[in-house]
Amino acid sequence: MAPHRVVCVDDEPAFADLTATQLERHGDVTATGFTDPNEALTELENADCVVSDYDMPGMTGLEFLETVRERHPDLPFVLFTGKGSEEVASDAISKGVTEYLQKSTDASQYEVLANRVLNAVDRYHAEKELDRERTLVDRIVEMTPVAIVVHDQDGDVVVANRRARDLLRMPTASLHVRAYDTSDWTLCAPDGTRLDAADLPVARVLETGEELRGERYVIEVEDAREEIVLNAEPLVGDDGTVERVVVVFATSEEIATYVD
């Protein structure tokens, strides 16, 4: 793995270079010092972290932080400043600083700084990887040819993939406000008998935590009727309560096609 890339900004050239040198000494990083925040901004596209002084002419560390956040909302930013106060720290936190560290005369401060930088970068990359995985899962769910719907504890729809939206005639804008028992579709028994609210599959899973497999229903949407085969499964929280219900279904015609 390539070393992490850190941009160090301090209006004093000696301190900018010293910070960069010490970071490279104490961590697996490649650090570059800048005295001009505007010049440093051009190097952030490929950076993993920013370490900046506070008291600088032209643009303070907090102003620099605001500019960085506009362009790179999640990039780790460590304010490494000789001007320490509760007010500065509070402003830095409100503007989205990742870490705040006051300069001292203790040589160990650079080891502390390096640890803060490395921890922040590790979290940053872990969150980016998690975002990539979520995006991949979202794309897989959206492209899956069977219908997938996720309900919350109140029965409201929080996820519905493309196939589900097509079958249920449900526009994306209606998500999060459509409950399983107050929607424009009606779920019936195979013989067409309407089900009581408590007998609807989502209600059953929410109530008992049971898994449903291969259950057959008829779904009525506007003037259309479709026979469907449905699976439903609870997602349970740490306290044992059902937090989500995942419902997967396909029409009987689709099932026959898959089997053939």
Secondary structure in CASP SS format (residue, H / E / C, confidence):
PFRMAT SS
TARGET T0000
AUTHOR 0000-0000-0000
METHOD secondary structure of the structure
MODEL  1
M C 1.00
A C 1.00
P C 1.00
H E 1.00
R E 1.00
V E 1.00
V E 1.00
C E 1.00
V E 1.00
D C 1.00
D C 1.00
E C 1.00
P H 1.00
A H 1.00
F H 1.00
A H 1.00
D H 1.00
L H 1.00
T H 1.00
A H 1.00
T H 1.00
Q H 1.00
L H 1.00
E H 1.00
R H 1.00
H H 1.00
G C 1.00
D C 1.00
V E 1.00
T E 1.00
A E 1.00
T E 1.00
G E 1.00
F E 1.00
T C 1.00
D C 1.00
P H 1.00
N H 1.00
E H 1.00
A H 1.00
L H 1.00
T C 1.00
E C 1.00
L H 1.00
E H 1.00
N H 1.00
A C 1.00
D C 1.00
C E 1.00
V E 1.00
V E 1.00
S E 1.00
D C 1.00
Y C 1.00
D C 1.00
M C 1.00
P C 1.00
G C 1.00
M C 1.00
T C 1.00
G H 1.00
L H 1.00
E H 1.00
F H 1.00
L H 1.00
E H 1.00
T H 1.00
V H 1.00
R H 1.00
E H 1.00
R H 1.00
H C 1.00
P C 1.00
D C 1.00
L C 1.00
P C 1.00
F E 1.00
V E 1.00
L E 1.00
F E 1.00
T E 1.00
G C 1.00
K C 1.00
G C 1.00
S C 1.00
E H 1.00
E H 1.00
V H 1.00
A H 1.00
S H 1.00
D H 1.00
A H 1.00
I H 1.00
S H 1.00
K C 1.00
G C 1.00
V C 1.00
T C 1.00
E E 1.00
Y E 1.00
L E 1.00
Q E 1.00
K C 1.00
S C 1.00
T C 1.00
D C 1.00
A C 1.00
S C 1.00
Q H 1.00
Y H 1.00
E H 1.00
V H 1.00
L H 1.00
A H 1.00
N H 1.00
R H 1.00
V H 1.00
L H 1.00
N H 1.00
A H 1.00
V H 1.00
D H 1.00
R H 1.00
Y H 1.00
H H 1.00
A H 1.00
E H 1.00
K H 1.00
E H 1.00
L H 1.00
D H 1.00
R H 1.00
E H 1.00
R H 1.00
T H 1.00
L H 1.00
V H 1.00
D H 1.00
R H 1.00
I H 1.00
V H 1.00
E H 1.00
M H 1.00
T C 1.00
P C 1.00
V C 1.00
A E 1.00
I E 1.00
V E 1.00
V E 1.00
H E 1.00
D E 1.00
Q C 1.00
D C 1.00
G C 1.00
D E 1.00
V E 1.00
V E 1.00
V E 1.00
A E 1.00
N C 1.00
R H 1.00
R H 1.00
A H 1.00
R H 1.00
D H 1.00
L H 1.00
L C 1.00
R C 1.00
M C 1.00
P C 1.00
T H 1.00
A H 1.00
S H 1.00
L C 1.00
H C 1.00
V C 1.00
R C 1.00
A E 1.00
Y C 1.00
D C 1.00
T C 1.00
S C 1.00
D C 1.00
W E 1.00
T E 1.00
L E 1.00
C E 1.00
A C 1.00
P C 1.00
D C 1.00
G C 1.00
T C 1.00
R E 1.00
L C 1.00
D C 1.00
A H 1.00
A H 1.00
D H 1.00
L C 1.00
P H 1.00
V H 1.00
A H 1.00
R H 1.00
V H 1.00
L H 1.00
E H 1.00
T H 1.00
G C 1.00
E C 1.00
E C 1.00
L E 1.00
R E 1.00
G E 1.00
E E 1.00
R E 1.00
Y E 1.00
V E 1.00
I E 1.00
E E 1.00
V E 1.00
E C 1.00
D C 1.00
A E 1.00
R E 1.00
E E 1.00
E E 1.00
I E 1.00
V E 1.00
L E 1.00
N E 1.00
A E 1.00
E E 1.00
P E 1.00
L E 1.00
V E 1.00
G C 1.00
D C 1.00
D C 1.00
G C 1.00
T C 1.00
V E 1.00
E E 1.00
R E 1.00
V E 1.00
V E 1.00
V E 1.00
V E 1.00
F E 1.00
A E 1.00
T E 1.00
S H 1.00
E H 1.00
E H 1.00
I H 1.00
A H 1.00
T H 1.00
Y H 1.00
V H 1.00
D C 1.00
END
